[in-house]
Amino acid sequence: MERRILLATGFEKAFLGIATDFAGHDRAVYDYDKCVEILMKQGMDADIAMNHMDYEVIGGWVGEGTPIFMQRMRYRSLIASTE
């Protein structure tokens, strides 16, 4: 089976690696915060950059190989937020 991994153009410095989803599709994974930083370096303020990421980039489904944009956090922070 051919691996069809779609890459997010312009976010090369935010690339983290490859993840495999439940259906077995390999997907590129990017650091969300680094993507926002890249957009800010291109002239967007923080709010516009996050809005762009949320609606234009993450919201832009392009098929089974659509990249994943991960927000890093510590495990303890996640557990504390669910208690």
N, CA, C and O atoms as a DFTB+ gen file, in Angstrom:
332 C
 N C O
     1  1       0.842      -1.189       0.000
     2  2       0.000       0.000       0.000
     3  2       0.885       1.249       0.000
     4  3       1.835       1.343       0.776
     5  1       0.574       2.180      -0.852
     6  2       1.350       3.415      -0.975
     7  2       1.073       4.348       0.204
     8  3      -0.081       4.550       0.584
     9  1       2.127       4.911       0.774
    10  2       1.980       5.880       1.858
    11  2       1.706       7.245       1.248
    12  3       2.514       7.764       0.478
    13  1       0.568       7.819       1.594
    14  2       0.215       9.147       1.091
    15  2       0.170      10.090       2.279
    16  3      -0.851      10.205       2.957
    17  1       1.271      10.754       2.521
    18  2       1.372      11.673       3.648
    19  2       1.361      13.089       3.097
    20  3       2.235      13.468       2.317
    21  1       0.372      13.865       3.503
    22  2       0.269      15.248       3.050
    23  2       1.038      16.145       4.009
    24  3       0.932      16.005       5.227
    25  1       1.801      17.052       3.458
    26  2       2.597      17.980       4.261
    27  2       1.982      19.368       4.214
    28  3       1.368      19.751       3.218
    29  1       2.150      20.114       5.289
    30  2       1.624      21.479       5.378
    31  2       2.711      22.444       4.912
    32  3       3.693      22.675       5.617
    33  1       2.531      22.991       3.746
    34  2       3.502      23.906       3.150
    35  2       3.708      25.136       4.033
    36  3       2.748      25.750       4.498
    37  1       4.963      25.479       4.253
    38  2       5.302      26.655       5.033
    39  2       5.539      26.384       6.508
    40  3       5.996      27.262       7.240
    41  1       5.229      25.171       6.946
    42  2       5.387      24.832       8.367
    43  2       6.476      23.784       8.596
    44  3       6.414      23.019       9.558
    45  1       7.457      23.752       7.720
    46  2       8.521      22.755       7.800
    47  2       9.237      22.777       9.146
    48  3       9.591      21.720       9.668
    49  1       9.457      23.957       9.717
    50  2      10.177      24.072      10.992
    51  2       9.328      23.636      12.185
    52  3       9.848      23.497      13.292
    53  1       8.032      23.418      11.972
    54  2       7.140      22.954      13.037
    55  2       6.870      21.454      12.934
    56  3       6.130      20.906      13.750
    57  1       7.459      20.783      11.944
    58  2       7.229      19.353      11.730
    59  2       7.811      18.544      12.879
    60  3       8.962      18.745      13.269
    61  1       7.004      17.619      13.425
    62  2       7.451      16.770      14.534
    63  2       7.711      15.334      14.107
    64  3       8.624      14.692      14.628
    65  1       6.926      14.822      13.169
    66  2       7.088      13.429      12.756
    67  2       5.817      12.914      12.112
    68  3       4.995      13.675      11.602
    69  1       5.682      11.579      12.152
    70  2       4.552      10.905      11.525
    71  2       3.778      10.136      12.597
    72  3       4.371       9.508      13.473
    73  1       2.450      10.193      12.516
    74  2       1.573       9.403      13.388
    75  2       0.688       8.536      12.513
    76  3       0.398       8.888      11.369
    77  1       0.262       7.407      13.048
    78  2      -0.660       6.531      12.335
    79  2      -1.999       6.584      13.040
    80  3      -2.078       6.339      14.244
    81  1      -3.059       6.903      12.300
    82  2      -4.388       6.998      12.914
    83  2      -5.023       5.618      13.031
    84  3      -4.437       4.620      12.609
    85  1      -6.213       5.565      13.601
    86  2      -6.902       4.308      13.865
    87  2      -7.134       3.492      12.599
    88  3      -7.106       2.262      12.630
    89  1      -7.363       4.178      11.495
    90  2      -7.618       3.490      10.227
    91  2      -6.332       3.033       9.534
    92  3      -6.384       2.414       8.471
    93  1      -5.179       3.338      10.134
    94  2      -3.908       2.923       9.565
    95  2      -3.283       3.903       8.600
    96  3      -2.315       3.563       7.919
    97  1      -3.817       5.126       8.524
    98  2      -3.257       6.148       7.639
    99  2      -2.133       6.893       8.356
   100  3      -2.288       7.334       9.495
   101  1      -1.019       7.023       7.679
   102  2       0.089       7.810       8.207
   103  2      -0.202       9.280       7.976
   104  3      -0.631       9.675       6.892
   105  1       0.036      10.098       9.010
   106  2      -0.248      11.530       8.914
   107  2       0.903      12.325       9.500
   108  3       1.466      11.956      10.531
   109  1       1.250      13.420       8.835
   110  2       2.287      14.318       9.336
   111  2       1.767      15.014      10.586
   112  3       0.587      15.353      10.679
   113  1       2.665      15.223      11.548
   114  2       2.304      15.885      12.803
   115  2       3.141      17.147      12.950
   116  3       4.357      17.131      12.759
   117  1       2.461      18.248      13.295
   118  2       3.119      19.548      13.459
   119  2       2.833      20.107      14.846
   120  3       1.800      19.815      15.449
   121  1       3.754      20.904      15.334
   122  2       3.597      21.600      16.610
   123  2       2.752      22.859      16.365
   124  3       3.178      23.782      15.672
   125  1       1.561      22.875      16.941
   126  2       0.614      23.983      16.753
   127  2       1.244      25.326      17.119
   128  3       1.160      26.282      16.348
   129  1       1.875      25.401      18.292
   130  2       2.443      26.675      18.751
   131  2       3.561      27.171      17.834
   132  3       3.690      28.372      17.601
   133  1       4.365      26.246      17.318
   134  2       5.409      26.654      16.374
   135  2       4.805      27.151      15.068
   136  3       5.341      28.064      14.440
   137  1       3.694      26.556      14.661
   138  2       2.999      27.034      13.463
   139  2       2.512      28.468      13.671
   140  3       2.634      29.310      12.781
   141  1       1.960      28.732      14.856
   142  2       1.510      30.091      15.176
   143  2       2.698      31.050      15.147
   144  3       2.587      32.156      14.616
   145  1       3.829      30.638      15.710
   146  2       5.038      31.480      15.682
   147  2       5.462      31.784      14.248
   148  3       5.835      32.915      13.936
   149  1       5.407      30.788      13.385
   150  2       5.768      30.980      11.971
   151  2       4.857      32.026      11.337
   152  3       5.325      32.917      10.628
   153  1       3.559      31.916      11.592
   154  2       2.608      32.893      11.037
   155  2       2.864      34.295      11.592
   156  3       2.736      35.283      10.869
   157  1       3.222      34.381      12.859
   158  2       3.511      35.686      13.465
   159  2       4.773      36.301      12.840
   160  3       4.841      37.516      12.653
   161  1       5.760      35.472      12.521
   162  2       6.971      35.971      11.858
   163  2       6.665      36.481      10.457
   164  3       7.419      37.274       9.893
   165  1       5.537      36.013       9.898
   166  2       5.114      36.484       8.581
   167  2       4.265      37.743       8.671
   168  3       3.815      38.263       7.650
   169  1       4.040      38.246       9.906
   170  2       3.344      39.514      10.068
   171  2       1.988      39.467      10.737
   172  3       1.380      40.516      10.951
   173  1       1.486      38.280      11.078
   174  2       0.190      38.206      11.754
   175  2       0.372      38.434      13.253
   176  3       1.395      38.052      13.822
   177  1      -0.638      39.066      13.901
   178  2      -0.564      39.132      15.363
   179  2      -1.048      37.785      15.907
   180  3      -1.560      36.957      15.153
   181  1      -0.885      37.568      17.216
   182  2      -1.170      36.260      17.814
   183  2      -2.611      35.812      17.592
   184  3      -2.850      34.662      17.225
   185  1      -3.578      36.711      17.811
   186  2      -4.984      36.334      17.650
   187  2      -5.318      35.938      16.218
   188  3      -6.019      34.953      15.985
   189  1      -4.818      36.704      15.270
   190  2      -5.083      36.396      13.857
   191  2      -4.388      35.093      13.465
   192  3      -4.953      34.286      12.727
   193  1      -3.171      34.888      13.952
   194  2      -2.441      33.655      13.639
   195  2      -3.168      32.433      14.194
   196  3      -3.283      31.424      13.498
   197  1      -3.662      32.501      15.430
   198  2      -4.395      31.371      16.013
   199  2      -5.715      31.143      15.285
   200  3      -6.105      30.000      15.047
   201  1      -6.400      32.222      14.932
   202  2      -7.643      32.111      14.181
   203  2      -7.383      31.453      12.821
   204  3      -8.140      30.585      12.387
   205  1      -6.314      31.873      12.161
   206  2      -5.936      31.302      10.875
   207  2      -5.648      29.805      11.022
   208  3      -6.100      29.001      10.207
   209  1      -4.901      29.438      12.052
   210  2      -4.606      28.022      12.293
   211  2      -5.888      27.231      12.513
   212  3      -6.085      26.177      11.909
   213  1      -6.758      27.743      13.379
   214  2      -7.968      27.012      13.754
   215  2      -8.943      26.837      12.598
   216  3      -9.519      25.761      12.433
   217  1      -9.133      27.871      11.805
   218  2     -10.171      27.822      10.774
   219  2      -9.663      27.506       9.372
   220  3     -10.327      26.799       8.615
   221  1      -8.504      28.023       9.028
   222  2      -8.002      27.831       7.669
   223  2      -7.092      26.612       7.538
   224  3      -7.144      25.900       6.535
   225  1      -6.270      26.375       8.537
   226  2      -5.298      25.275       8.443
   227  2      -5.895      23.991       9.009
   228  3      -6.044      23.014       8.275
   229  1      -6.237      23.970      10.285
   230  2      -6.794      22.768      10.902
   231  2      -8.165      22.449      10.314
   232  3      -8.502      21.279      10.132
   233  1      -8.944      23.461      10.022
   234  2     -10.279      23.254       9.458
   235  2     -10.278      22.874       7.994
   236  3     -11.337      22.614       7.424
   237  1      -9.128      22.838       7.382
   238  2      -9.030      22.529       5.956
   239  2      -8.806      21.059       5.689
   240  3      -7.700      20.657       5.330
   241  1      -9.838      20.246       5.859
   242  2      -9.746      18.804       5.611
   243  2      -9.384      18.564       4.149
   244  3     -10.071      19.045       3.248
   245  1      -8.305      17.819       3.917
   246  2      -7.876      17.525       2.549
   247  2      -7.796      16.020       2.295
   248  3      -7.088      15.569       1.394
   249  1      -8.522      15.258       3.090
   250  2      -8.562      13.814       2.891
   251  2      -7.906      13.050       4.027
   252  3      -7.543      13.611       5.061
   253  1      -7.766      11.742       3.798
   254  2      -7.261      10.846       4.838
   255  2      -5.872      11.207       5.335
   256  3      -5.522      10.881       6.470
   257  1      -5.091      11.859       4.527
   258  2      -3.733      12.215       4.921
   259  2      -3.605      13.595       5.530
   260  3      -2.491      14.094       5.692
   261  1      -4.726      14.229       5.872
   262  2      -4.688      15.574       6.445
   263  2      -3.773      15.602       7.658
   264  3      -3.906      14.754       8.540
   265  1      -2.839      16.562       7.727
   266  2      -1.917      16.630       8.862
   267  2      -2.622      16.842      10.203
   268  3      -3.755      17.318      10.272
   269  1      -1.916      16.475      11.244
   270  2      -2.349      16.662      12.628
   271  2      -1.553      17.834      13.202
   272  3      -0.348      17.939      12.973
   273  1      -2.223      18.711      13.944
   274  2      -1.555      19.832      14.594
   275  2      -1.710      19.647      16.103
   276  3      -2.807      19.769      16.648
   277  1      -0.605      19.353      16.755
   278  2      -0.603      18.976      18.155
   279  2      -0.249      20.151      19.054
   280  3       0.660      20.926      18.756
   281  1      -0.976      20.271      20.151
   282  2      -0.631      21.251      21.176
   283  2       0.065      20.495      22.292
   284  3      -0.507      19.588      22.896
   285  1       1.298      20.878      22.556
   286  2       2.074      20.200      23.595
   287  2       1.576      20.601      24.976
   288  3       1.216      21.753      25.217
   289  1       1.565      19.631      25.870
   290  2       1.250      19.918      27.270
   291  2       1.829      18.799      28.126
   292  3       2.123      17.711      27.631
   293  1       1.983      19.073      29.377
   294  2       2.490      18.061      30.293
   295  2       1.345      17.169      30.742
   296  3       0.213      17.628      30.899
   297  1       1.642      15.901      30.944
   298  2       0.637      14.932      31.352
   299  2      -0.048      15.373      32.642
   300  3      -1.270      15.275      32.762
   301  1       0.724      15.852      33.597
   302  2       0.141      16.299      34.873
   303  2      -0.847      17.441      34.673
   304  3      -1.854      17.516      35.377
   305  1      -0.573      18.322      33.732
   306  2      -1.491      19.412      33.434
   307  2      -2.819      18.870      32.909
   308  3      -3.885      19.376      33.261
   309  1      -2.752      17.854      32.079
   310  2      -3.964      17.243      31.539
   311  2      -4.774      16.588      32.653
   312  3      -5.991      16.760      32.718
   313  1      -4.108      15.839      33.526
   314  2      -4.799      15.166      34.631
   315  2      -5.430      16.203      35.564
   316  3      -6.575      16.038      35.985
   317  1      -4.701      17.256      35.884
   318  2      -5.213      18.295      36.787
   319  2      -6.441      18.989      36.193
   320  3      -7.347      19.379      36.930
   321  1      -6.475      19.146      34.865
   322  2      -7.588      19.849      34.239
   323  2      -8.848      18.989      34.171
   324  3      -9.932      19.515      33.921
   325  1      -8.731      17.692      34.387
   326  2      -9.894      16.810      34.335
   327  2     -10.435      16.442      35.722
   328  3     -11.464      15.775      35.835
   329  1      -9.741      16.878      36.763
   330  2     -10.189      16.553      38.130
   331  2     -11.223      17.528      38.621
   332  3     -11.705      17.402      39.746
